Amino acid sequence: MDRPGERHPRPGRLSSAIPELLDRCTFPSAGTAVDCAVSGGPDSLALLVLATKAKCRVTAWHVDHGLRPGSAAEADMVAQAAARWNAAFETRTAHCEPGPNLEARARAARYGALPEGVLTGHTADDQAETVLLNLIRGAGLDGLAGIDPARRPLLGLRRYETHALCDALDLNPVQDPSNLNPAHRRNRIRHELLPQLCDIAERDVVPIIARSAGLMGGARNLLDELAASIDPTDAKAVAQAPEPLARMTLRRWIQSETGAGHPPDSAAVDRVLAVARNEARSTEIGGGWRVTRTSQRLGLSR
């Protein structure tokens, strides 16, 4: 469905508009070696094309999860696209068995098989969906900042532009049927919630949400910088700091010390703040970890 404000360039014109698309991308300087995750979908194929047009030295990486019949043939298609655009090609296998949390498990397996620092083809539409997903999960500043722009050079582009680029260049992207499965919450946000929000707002809300994510990211980064000046083990310093700063200090400290993939939730931070303020002697924070206060010092232990 076309949304208010969307512009759909004619395929014949889009190939000549690549410089304009690149102006809204954030690829590293020409000659830089980059790894690109290329599943074979339109966003990742556009990433491959635009990375080469940015004159980067590109290696396309494809990961086969073995979840769909014929998925192995998708690697051949990506290899052909890489050859067409003078990029190197690597393929890996990371099988995922069907079951609960399949999307999250497949993502973890995929990133485990890809090289560190790999670029991905997330667009502004992915950013809007991620922010809304995080919002309904009750996320804080980190979640509302959405996708970290580092290693996502296409966040300034729209999904319809990556599709149109593939059409213009006679590329035939893989169509993943799981992207239509309403069992995945992201798909309901993509196909139901976002169109409804556009209808209510009478405008395309994707750029608005993406812009808000950028603002949240800036606020988060500022708090991060300020939090670095506070010793998170100094209970008095934490207790006397402005609450947003104290919370950021504790979140970063706990995540760093425990090696967790995500910061602690708001309730856990509330309990640690109570310990810092001498309202409690210790508290459990999940994952088998406990925060205690001894002689004005906060400590983490299993």
Summary of the structure (lengths in Angstrom):
residues: 302
radius of gyration: 22.1
end to end distance: 51.4
largest distance: 70.9
contacts: 908
relative contact order: 0.11
helix: 51%
strand: 12%
